[in-house]
């Protein structure tokens, strides 16, 4: 079981994944402003105050001592812009993961890069052995990201979304 409440940062070739802080709310509200981001998940663009409140709750951690809420914003190293986020709800060796990349940054491979980096980080830093994501069956881009992260569709469904799962490789294991 992971022992830290606050996640450790991690990096990929082009991205810095920084632990979520309420101070990121204003910049992230701009990243998340396009209503197209919510077609498959519902909801709509958050205003900065509501996002700050959400980030305060998420940063405080889960009220369940056996569960970790780990959230990161994604900063594009080349220009310093925030471009999205990744998150994991970790319970023992299993993590439910999700990702969002703002519309202006889509189509550049950032989501796949971030999801692969997240998977590797969770194995190395969090002792995770199983990853799970829930994806709307019409969301081909998210299916491609899940595939890049080593997940495969299962026959399980919930709330109109297909469960994807995978077991990332453990470093040093043969």
C-alpha beads as a LAMMPS data file, in Angstrom:
LAMMPS data file: protein, C-alpha beads

174 atoms
173 bonds

1 atom types
1 bond types

-500.0 500.0 xlo xhi
-500.0 500.0 ylo yhi
-500.0 500.0 zlo zhi

Masses

1 110.0

Atoms # bond

1 1 1 0.000 0.000 0.000
2 1 1 1.344 3.443 -0.867
3 1 1 2.414 5.304 2.227
4 1 1 2.321 8.935 1.125
5 1 1 -0.831 11.013 0.909
6 1 1 0.725 13.543 -1.454
7 1 1 1.934 12.000 -4.706
8 1 1 5.494 12.419 -5.846
9 1 1 6.119 14.322 -9.083
10 1 1 7.215 12.419 -12.172
11 1 1 8.409 13.286 -15.642
12 1 1 8.070 11.954 -19.157
13 1 1 10.002 12.927 -22.274
14 1 1 8.052 16.183 -22.684
15 1 1 5.909 16.588 -19.574
16 1 1 6.319 17.345 -15.893
17 1 1 3.577 15.799 -13.774
18 1 1 3.278 18.044 -10.730
19 1 1 1.294 17.128 -7.614
20 1 1 -2.052 18.925 -7.653
21 1 1 -2.280 22.142 -5.654
22 1 1 -5.199 24.580 -5.354
23 1 1 -2.926 27.299 -6.784
24 1 1 -3.221 25.614 -10.202
25 1 1 -6.994 26.175 -10.347
26 1 1 -7.016 29.416 -12.325
27 1 1 -4.652 28.164 -15.041
28 1 1 -6.374 24.771 -15.184
29 1 1 -9.800 26.418 -15.542
30 1 1 -8.515 27.849 -18.823
31 1 1 -7.149 24.431 -19.895
32 1 1 -10.528 22.829 -19.142
33 1 1 -12.697 25.540 -20.731
34 1 1 -13.750 23.739 -23.928
35 1 1 -17.221 22.106 -23.587
36 1 1 -16.042 19.384 -26.015
37 1 1 -13.988 17.897 -23.143
38 1 1 -17.226 16.882 -21.396
39 1 1 -19.091 15.169 -24.248
40 1 1 -18.349 11.662 -22.918
41 1 1 -18.009 12.393 -19.202
42 1 1 -20.807 14.877 -18.605
43 1 1 -20.594 18.147 -16.767
44 1 1 -19.039 21.254 -18.137
45 1 1 -16.168 23.673 -17.791
46 1 1 -15.504 24.608 -14.154
47 1 1 -15.057 28.171 -13.008
48 1 1 -11.792 28.916 -11.177
49 1 1 -13.415 29.186 -7.725
50 1 1 -15.202 25.835 -8.051
51 1 1 -12.031 24.242 -9.389
52 1 1 -9.987 25.636 -6.478
53 1 1 -12.510 24.156 -4.039
54 1 1 -12.326 20.783 -5.824
55 1 1 -8.525 20.885 -5.776
56 1 1 -8.548 21.682 -2.044
57 1 1 -10.714 18.593 -1.404
58 1 1 -8.632 16.372 -3.665
59 1 1 -5.335 17.603 -2.185
60 1 1 -6.587 16.866 1.326
61 1 1 -6.836 13.202 0.367
62 1 1 -9.439 10.514 0.682
63 1 1 -11.364 10.243 3.956
64 1 1 -10.769 6.480 3.631
65 1 1 -7.376 5.649 5.172
66 1 1 -7.000 2.672 2.817
67 1 1 -7.328 4.798 -0.308
68 1 1 -5.065 7.410 -1.868
69 1 1 -6.213 10.172 -4.185
70 1 1 -3.213 11.031 -6.299
71 1 1 -3.615 13.866 -8.788
72 1 1 -1.128 15.664 -11.004
73 1 1 -1.302 18.575 -13.418
74 1 1 0.677 18.198 -16.632
75 1 1 3.100 20.944 -17.551
76 1 1 4.568 20.968 -21.065
77 1 1 8.259 21.444 -20.407
78 1 1 8.962 23.216 -23.745
79 1 1 6.656 26.171 -23.092
80 1 1 5.734 25.955 -19.409
81 1 1 1.984 25.706 -20.080
82 1 1 -0.314 23.453 -18.115
83 1 1 -2.022 21.135 -20.607
84 1 1 -4.141 18.731 -18.557
85 1 1 -4.047 16.277 -15.705
86 1 1 -3.769 12.634 -14.712
87 1 1 -5.192 11.054 -11.610
88 1 1 -5.216 7.769 -9.753
89 1 1 -7.357 6.424 -6.958
90 1 1 -5.064 3.882 -5.357
91 1 1 -6.324 1.102 -3.116
92 1 1 -3.690 -1.474 -2.296
93 1 1 -2.131 -2.809 -5.501
94 1 1 -4.940 -1.471 -7.718
95 1 1 -5.321 2.010 -9.202
96 1 1 -8.229 3.493 -11.108
97 1 1 -6.717 6.017 -13.496
98 1 1 -7.990 8.856 -15.649
99 1 1 -6.538 11.582 -17.865
100 1 1 -7.636 14.790 -19.548
101 1 1 -5.657 16.914 -21.973
102 1 1 -7.044 20.298 -22.975
103 1 1 -8.245 20.699 -26.544
104 1 1 -5.374 22.945 -27.737
105 1 1 -2.845 20.234 -26.731
106 1 1 -4.691 17.239 -28.151
107 1 1 -3.348 15.314 -31.129
108 1 1 0.278 15.641 -30.001
109 1 1 0.537 12.389 -28.037
110 1 1 0.557 14.089 -24.637
111 1 1 -2.284 11.991 -23.200
112 1 1 -0.643 8.694 -24.183
113 1 1 2.723 9.888 -22.921
114 1 1 1.198 10.993 -19.626
115 1 1 -0.798 7.773 -19.155
116 1 1 2.271 5.610 -19.842
117 1 1 4.309 7.757 -17.456
118 1 1 1.568 7.511 -14.840
119 1 1 1.467 3.722 -15.137
120 1 1 5.246 3.440 -14.713
121 1 1 5.210 5.883 -11.803
122 1 1 2.426 4.045 -9.982
123 1 1 4.314 0.765 -10.251
124 1 1 7.625 2.281 -9.136
125 1 1 6.398 4.684 -6.442
126 1 1 3.080 3.237 -5.406
127 1 1 3.418 -0.521 -5.595
128 1 1 0.508 -0.719 -8.038
129 1 1 0.098 -3.998 -9.927
130 1 1 -3.278 -3.488 -11.636
131 1 1 -4.556 -0.469 -13.550
132 1 1 -8.193 0.162 -14.362
133 1 1 -9.897 2.864 -16.424
134 1 1 -13.520 3.377 -17.442
135 1 1 -14.053 4.623 -20.984
136 1 1 -17.153 5.516 -22.988
137 1 1 -17.398 3.107 -25.958
138 1 1 -17.522 5.973 -28.466
139 1 1 -14.398 7.704 -27.135
140 1 1 -11.791 6.351 -29.563
141 1 1 -9.089 8.780 -28.403
142 1 1 -9.333 7.583 -24.795
143 1 1 -9.334 3.975 -25.963
144 1 1 -6.069 4.689 -27.815
145 1 1 -4.587 6.257 -24.673
146 1 1 -5.642 3.263 -22.568
147 1 1 -4.082 0.906 -25.106
148 1 1 -0.833 2.913 -25.036
149 1 1 -0.803 2.588 -21.226
150 1 1 -1.098 -1.199 -21.515
151 1 1 -4.804 -1.531 -20.747
152 1 1 -7.222 -3.754 -22.647
153 1 1 -11.018 -3.713 -22.774
154 1 1 -12.807 -6.176 -20.526
155 1 1 -16.345 -7.498 -20.749
156 1 1 -17.357 -5.448 -17.716
157 1 1 -19.500 -2.315 -17.969
158 1 1 -20.719 0.328 -15.541
159 1 1 -22.635 3.554 -16.079
160 1 1 -22.369 3.158 -19.855
161 1 1 -18.580 2.833 -19.794
162 1 1 -16.418 -0.189 -20.530
163 1 1 -13.879 -1.245 -17.932
164 1 1 -10.322 -1.416 -19.252
165 1 1 -7.639 -3.166 -17.203
166 1 1 -4.003 -4.128 -17.335
167 1 1 -1.047 -5.236 -15.286
168 1 1 1.925 -2.943 -15.891
169 1 1 5.358 -4.549 -15.850
170 1 1 7.203 -4.439 -12.558
171 1 1 10.687 -2.926 -12.932
172 1 1 13.364 -5.591 -12.696
173 1 1 10.877 -8.483 -13.028
174 1 1 11.404 -11.084 -15.724

Bonds

1 1 1 2
2 1 2 3
3 1 3 4
4 1 4 5
5 1 5 6
6 1 6 7
7 1 7 8
8 1 8 9
9 1 9 10
10 1 10 11
11 1 11 12
12 1 12 13
13 1 13 14
14 1 14 15
15 1 15 16
16 1 16 17
17 1 17 18
18 1 18 19
19 1 19 20
20 1 20 21
21 1 21 22
22 1 22 23
23 1 23 24
24 1 24 25
25 1 25 26
26 1 26 27
27 1 27 28
28 1 28 29
29 1 29 30
30 1 30 31
31 1 31 32
32 1 32 33
33 1 33 34
34 1 34 35
35 1 35 36
36 1 36 37
37 1 37 38
38 1 38 39
39 1 39 40
40 1 40 41
41 1 41 42
42 1 42 43
43 1 43 44
44 1 44 45
45 1 45 46
46 1 46 47
47 1 47 48
48 1 48 49
49 1 49 50
50 1 50 51
51 1 51 52
52 1 52 53
53 1 53 54
54 1 54 55
55 1 55 56
56 1 56 57
57 1 57 58
58 1 58 59
59 1 59 60
60 1 60 61
61 1 61 62
62 1 62 63
63 1 63 64
64 1 64 65
65 1 65 66
66 1 66 67
67 1 67 68
68 1 68 69
69 1 69 70
70 1 70 71
71 1 71 72
72 1 72 73
73 1 73 74
74 1 74 75
75 1 75 76
76 1 76 77
77 1 77 78
78 1 78 79
79 1 79 80
80 1 80 81
81 1 81 82
82 1 82 83
83 1 83 84
84 1 84 85
85 1 85 86
86 1 86 87
87 1 87 88
88 1 88 89
89 1 89 90
90 1 90 91
91 1 91 92
92 1 92 93
93 1 93 94
94 1 94 95
95 1 95 96
96 1 96 97
97 1 97 98
98 1 98 99
99 1 99 100
100 1 100 101
101 1 101 102
102 1 102 103
103 1 103 104
104 1 104 105
105 1 105 106
106 1 106 107
107 1 107 108
108 1 108 109
109 1 109 110
110 1 110 111
111 1 111 112
112 1 112 113
113 1 113 114
114 1 114 115
115 1 115 116
116 1 116 117
117 1 117 118
118 1 118 119
119 1 119 120
120 1 120 121
121 1 121 122
122 1 122 123
123 1 123 124
124 1 124 125
125 1 125 126
126 1 126 127
127 1 127 128
128 1 128 129
129 1 129 130
130 1 130 131
131 1 131 132
132 1 132 133
133 1 133 134
134 1 134 135
135 1 135 136
136 1 136 137
137 1 137 138
138 1 138 139
139 1 139 140
140 1 140 141
141 1 141 142
142 1 142 143
143 1 143 144
144 1 144 145
145 1 145 146
146 1 146 147
147 1 147 148
148 1 148 149
149 1 149 150
150 1 150 151
151 1 151 152
152 1 152 153
153 1 153 154
154 1 154 155
155 1 155 156
156 1 156 157
157 1 157 158
158 1 158 159
159 1 159 160
160 1 160 161
161 1 161 162
162 1 162 163
163 1 163 164
164 1 164 165
165 1 165 166
166 1 166 167
167 1 167 168
168 1 168 169
169 1 169 170
170 1 170 171
171 1 171 172
172 1 172 173
173 1 173 174
